[in-house]
Amino acid sequence: MITVDAVTTRAGFEQLEPEWNALLNRSASNNIVLTFEWLSTWWQVFGEGERHLYILVAREGNHIVGIAPLLQRTIRHYNLLPYQRLEFLGSGEDEADEICSDYLDFIVEHGYEEPVLDALFGHIRQRDVGFELLLTDVSAESPCWQALARACANHELNLCITRDQFCSYLPLRDGWDKLLSSVESRFRTNIRRDYKVFADTGGELRIIDGPQNFEEHFSILIDLHQSRWNARGKGGVFASENFLRFHRMLTAKLLPKGCVRLIIAFMAGTPISAVYDFVYNKKASNYQNGFRLAGSPGGNSTIHSPGTLVQALAIRYFIESGVDEYDLLKTPKDSYKLKWRSRRRRMVQLRISQRSAKETAYVNVTKLVDRWHQFKHFALQRPQS
């Protein structure tokens, strides 16, 4: 029999630490963003004001078999309809602060997905704690997907997809030569040219994988990233105090565990590009990049693409380190990441809601708003007479 308890305090959250990652390792959703380190740090930075912890813990006897890493808050749709919402920890930040925790999910021991999801949603329905659930950036490959749909049907809940995107990734087991041969010829030629120039001119690749000298090199990454975006008249992600605070706190926890790689390319002693990656469960995740534009102060005009160069060097490093996959994470349709001829994983945002008169009103208002937007778009596209 599966029992479910709610954890609503920071102290209760911290008490789960000894068992959290152990359960994650027994699940099929074993990803860096679901680790205790990632989500507890996120809560330290963003868990204030309107947000309240509502972590659900499923047990079979005394054995934890599932964790729903949730928070609770009240939102208003169209400034009219108040909803008590449950969301994943790691999601829902303001756009300027957004951490982009791809691959959020329920943490369920492999093989227990059906009974655990059914028990979790039974708890939510019985206690009426969430009029809607907004589950952001869930992989369509998650084994919880089908169990989630069945649990919603069992408990008479509506389920719909409200956002559909994809992450791109590169399998690494076949080696660098096979990977490079799969990309478009011009892209491959530019990589080889830049690699040769980098090697012939004594370029230096620094790989920071521990606490020593990390802060100094992290400042270099920030400078490279911000200078590129500032040149475009934009702020860059590190302009957000909350974003920067999250990563300083997170890396302090993950560096001693070997889960961070900061890889920086130098030419003539000057940093030209950098990648900031996480390494977990034999997968490297390309989280953030930075590079010096050719023609800018400190830029190097002999390198065709310093950003692609350091990414290629990082990929080769991870192949040699025995990593199975390089995940480029969420990928817009016009992204440079597509030049790698990467494979895709579907990522969705799911909305789950209780059936009620208020929900019917919300659906009807949403349809009206969508039609109004379509009408405005059509009107703007019509030629003027």
C-alpha positions in Angstrom: 0.0 0.0 0.0 1.3 3.5 -1.0 0.9 6.2 1.6 1.5 9.9 0.8 2.7 12.7 3.2 3.2 16.4 2.5 6.4 18.3 3.4 5.7 22.0 3.8 8.7 23.4 5.7 12.3 24.0 4.8 13.4 21.9 7.8 11.3 19.0 6.4 12.8 19.5 3.0 16.3 19.3 4.4 15.5 16.1 6.3 14.9 14.4 2.9 18.4 15.0 1.8 19.9 11.6 2.8 17.2 9.7 0.8 16.5 12.2 -2.1 19.4 11.4 -4.4 19.3 7.7 -3.6 15.7 7.6 -4.8 16.7 9.7 -7.9 19.4 7.1 -8.7 16.7 4.3 -8.6 14.4 6.3 -10.9 14.3 6.6 -14.7 14.3 10.4 -14.4 17.9 10.6 -13.0 18.9 14.1 -14.1 21.0 16.9 -12.6 18.0 19.3 -12.2 16.2 16.8 -10.0 19.1 16.4 -7.5 18.7 17.6 -4.0 21.5 20.1 -4.6 19.8 21.8 -7.6 16.2 22.0 -6.2 17.2 22.9 -2.6 19.4 25.7 -4.0 16.5 26.9 -6.2 14.3 27.0 -3.1 16.9 29.0 -1.2 16.9 31.6 -3.9 13.3 31.7 -5.1 11.3 30.2 -2.3 10.0 33.4 -0.7 6.8 35.4 -0.7 4.0 33.9 -2.6 5.5 30.4 -2.9 5.0 27.7 -0.3 6.6 24.2 -0.2 4.3 21.3 -0.9 6.6 18.3 -1.5 4.7 15.0 -1.6 6.5 11.9 -0.4 5.2 8.4 -1.3 6.1 5.4 0.8 5.6 1.7 0.7 5.9 0.9 4.4 9.0 2.9 5.5 10.6 2.8 2.1 10.4 6.0 0.0 9.3 5.1 -3.6 8.3 8.5 -4.9 8.8 12.3 -4.4 6.7 15.0 -6.1 9.0 18.1 -5.8 6.2 20.7 -5.8 5.4 24.2 -4.5 2.0 25.9 -4.0 1.0 29.4 -4.8 -2.1 31.4 -5.8 -2.3 32.9 -9.3 -5.0 34.8 -11.2 -5.9 34.0 -14.8 -6.6 37.1 -16.7 -6.6 39.0 -13.4 -10.0 37.6 -12.7 -10.0 33.9 -11.9 -8.0 33.0 -8.7 -6.4 29.5 -8.9 -4.5 27.6 -6.2 -1.7 26.1 -8.3 0.9 23.4 -7.7 4.1 23.7 -9.7 7.4 21.9 -9.9 10.3 23.3 -7.8 12.7 24.8 -10.3 10.1 26.5 -12.5 8.0 29.6 -12.6 10.7 32.3 -12.1 10.4 35.7 -13.6 11.7 35.7 -17.2 14.8 37.8 -16.3 15.7 35.3 -13.5 14.8 32.1 -15.3 17.1 29.1 -14.5 15.7 26.9 -17.3 15.6 23.6 -15.4 15.0 21.3 -18.3 13.8 17.7 -17.6 11.8 18.4 -14.4 9.7 15.4 -13.4 8.3 13.3 -10.6 11.0 11.2 -8.9 9.7 7.7 -8.8 11.5 4.4 -8.2 11.6 2.5 -11.5 8.6 0.2 -11.8 6.4 2.1 -9.3 5.3 4.8 -11.7 1.6 3.7 -11.9 0.8 3.2 -8.2 2.9 6.2 -7.0 1.3 8.7 -9.5 -2.2 7.3 -8.7 -1.5 7.8 -4.9 -0.1 11.3 -5.4 -3.1 12.5 -7.4 -5.4 10.8 -4.9 -3.8 12.9 -2.2 -4.1 16.1 -4.2 -7.8 15.4 -4.9 -8.8 14.4 -1.4 -7.2 17.4 0.2 -8.1 19.8 -2.5 -4.7 21.5 -2.4 -4.3 22.3 -6.0 -7.0 23.5 -8.4 -4.5 23.2 -11.2 -1.0 21.7 -11.7 1.4 23.3 -14.1 4.2 20.9 -14.8 6.9 22.6 -16.9 9.6 21.1 -19.1 8.8 17.4 -18.8 10.4 15.0 -21.2 8.0 13.1 -23.4 10.3 10.1 -22.9 9.6 10.1 -19.1 8.0 6.8 -17.9 5.8 8.9 -15.7 4.0 10.3 -18.8 1.6 7.4 -19.4 1.2 6.8 -15.7 0.3 10.5 -15.3 -2.4 10.4 -18.0 -4.0 7.3 -16.4 -3.9 8.9 -12.9 -5.7 12.0 -14.3 -8.3 9.8 -15.9 -8.8 7.8 -12.6 -9.3 11.0 -10.6 -11.4 12.9 -13.1 -8.8 15.6 -13.9 -8.3 17.4 -17.2 -4.9 17.1 -18.8 -3.6 19.2 -21.7 -0.3 20.3 -23.3 0.1 24.0 -23.1 3.6 24.3 -24.5 5.6 22.0 -26.9 9.3 22.4 -27.5 12.4 20.2 -27.8 15.9 19.7 -26.4 18.7 18.6 -28.7 21.5 16.2 -27.8 24.5 14.4 -29.3 25.2 10.7 -28.6 29.0 10.4 -28.0 29.6 6.6 -27.9 30.6 6.4 -31.5 33.5 8.9 -31.1 34.5 12.3 -32.4 35.3 11.3 -36.0 31.8 9.7 -36.5 30.1 12.7 -34.9 32.0 15.2 -37.0 31.4 13.3 -40.2 27.6 13.6 -39.6 27.5 17.4 -39.8 27.2 19.6 -42.9 30.5 19.9 -44.8 31.0 23.7 -44.4 30.4 23.5 -40.7 32.9 20.6 -40.4 35.5 22.5 -42.5 35.3 25.5 -40.2 35.7 23.4 -37.1 38.7 21.7 -38.5 40.2 25.0 -39.6 39.7 26.7 -36.3 41.0 23.7 -34.4 44.2 23.8 -36.5 44.7 27.5 -36.0 44.1 27.0 -32.3 46.7 24.2 -32.1 49.3 25.8 -34.4 49.3 29.1 -32.4 49.7 27.4 -29.0 46.1 27.8 -27.9 45.4 26.7 -24.3 42.3 24.8 -23.1 41.7 25.1 -19.4 39.3 22.6 -17.8 38.1 23.6 -14.3 36.5 20.7 -12.5 37.0 21.5 -8.9 36.8 24.4 -6.4 40.4 25.5 -6.9 40.6 28.6 -9.2 36.9 28.2 -10.1 35.7 31.6 -9.0 38.5 33.3 -11.1 37.5 31.4 -14.2 33.7 31.7 -13.6 34.3 35.5 -13.7 35.9 35.0 -17.1 32.8 33.1 -18.3 30.5 35.8 -17.1 32.6 38.5 -18.8 32.6 36.6 -22.1 28.9 36.0 -21.9 27.9 39.5 -20.9 30.2 41.3 -23.4 28.6 39.4 -26.2 25.0 40.3 -25.1 25.9 43.8 -24.2 27.3 44.4 -27.7 23.7 43.5 -28.9 22.2 46.0 -26.4 21.0 43.3 -24.1 21.8 42.4 -20.5 22.7 38.7 -20.6 21.5 36.1 -18.1 24.2 37.0 -15.5 22.7 40.5 -15.2 20.1 38.9 -12.9 21.2 38.9 -9.3 19.0 35.9 -8.5 20.4 33.9 -11.5 24.0 34.7 -10.5 23.3 33.9 -6.8 21.7 30.6 -7.7 24.8 29.5 -9.7 27.3 30.6 -7.2 25.5 28.6 -4.5 24.9 25.6 -6.7 28.5 25.3 -7.9 29.8 25.5 -4.3 27.7 22.3 -3.7 28.4 20.5 -7.0 32.1 21.2 -7.6 33.3 18.9 -4.8 31.2 16.1 -6.3 32.7 16.5 -9.8 29.5 17.6 -11.4 30.7 20.9 -12.9 33.0 21.6 -15.9 34.1 25.1 -16.8 36.0 24.9 -20.1 37.8 28.0 -21.4 39.9 28.5 -24.6 42.8 31.0 -24.5 44.9 32.3 -27.3 48.0 34.4 -26.6 47.0 34.3 -22.9 43.6 35.9 -23.6 40.3 34.0 -23.1 38.3 33.9 -26.3 35.4 31.5 -25.5 34.0 29.3 -22.7 31.4 26.7 -21.9 29.7 26.1 -18.5 28.5 22.5 -18.3 27.1 20.0 -15.8 28.2 16.4 -15.7 25.9 13.8 -14.1 24.9 10.2 -14.8 27.3 9.9 -17.7 25.7 12.9 -19.4 27.1 16.4 -20.0 24.6 19.3 -20.2 25.7 22.4 -22.1 24.2 25.0 -19.8 25.8 28.3 -20.8 28.3 29.8 -23.2 30.4 32.9 -23.8 32.8 34.1 -26.4 34.6 37.2 -27.6 33.4 38.6 -30.9 36.0 39.0 -33.7 36.9 42.7 -33.9 35.9 43.4 -30.3 38.6 44.2 -27.7 40.3 40.9 -27.0 38.7 39.2 -29.9 40.7 37.0 -32.2 40.2 37.5 -36.0 42.0 34.3 -36.9 39.3 32.1 -35.5 36.1 31.7 -37.6 33.8 30.9 -34.6 35.3 30.9 -31.1 32.0 29.7 -29.6 31.8 26.7 -31.9 35.5 26.0 -31.4 35.3 25.7 -27.6 32.1 23.7 -27.8 33.9 21.2 -30.2 36.9 21.0 -27.8 34.5 20.4 -24.9 32.7 17.6 -26.8 36.0 15.9 -27.7 37.0 16.2 -24.0 33.8 14.5 -22.9 34.2 11.7 -25.4 37.7 11.0 -24.1 36.3 11.2 -20.5 33.8 8.4 -21.3 30.6 10.5 -21.2 27.8 9.0 -23.3 25.8 12.1 -24.3 26.2 15.8 -24.7 22.9 17.5 -24.1 22.4 20.9 -25.8 19.2 21.4 -23.8 16.3 23.5 -25.0 16.7 24.4 -28.6 14.8 27.1 -30.6 14.0 26.2 -34.2 16.6 28.7 -35.5 19.3 27.8 -33.0 23.0 27.4 -33.9 22.8 24.1 -32.0 21.0 22.5 -35.0 24.3 22.8 -37.0 25.5 19.8 -35.0 22.8 17.7 -36.6 21.7 16.8 -33.1 18.9 14.4 -32.2 15.7 15.7 -30.5 13.7 15.1 -27.3 10.2 16.5 -27.0 9.7 18.7 -24.0 6.2 19.8 -22.9 4.5 21.9 -20.3 1.4 20.1 -18.9 -1.6 21.7 -17.3 -3.8 19.5 -15.1 -7.0 20.9 -13.7 -10.1 19.9 -11.7 -13.4 19.9 -13.5 -15.6 22.7 -12.3 -17.7 25.7 -13.3 -14.7 27.9 -12.8 -12.5 25.7 -15.0 -15.2 25.9 -17.7 -15.2 29.7 -17.4 -11.4 29.7 -17.7 -11.5 27.5 -20.9 -14.1 29.7 -22.5 -12.3 32.9 -21.7 -9.0 31.4 -23.1 -10.8 30.5 -26.3 -12.1 34.1 -26.7 -8.7 35.5 -26.0 -7.1 33.2 -28.6 -9.7 34.2 -31.2 -9.0 37.9 -30.5 -5.3 37.4 -31.0 -5.9 35.5 -34.2 -8.2 38.3 -35.4 -5.6 41.0 -34.6 -3.0 39.0 -36.4 -5.2 38.6 -39.5 -6.1 42.3 -39.4 -2.4 43.3 -39.3 -1.6 40.9 -42.2 -4.4 42.3 -44.5 -3.1 44.7 -47.2 -4.3 48.3 -46.8 -6.6 49.6 -49.5 
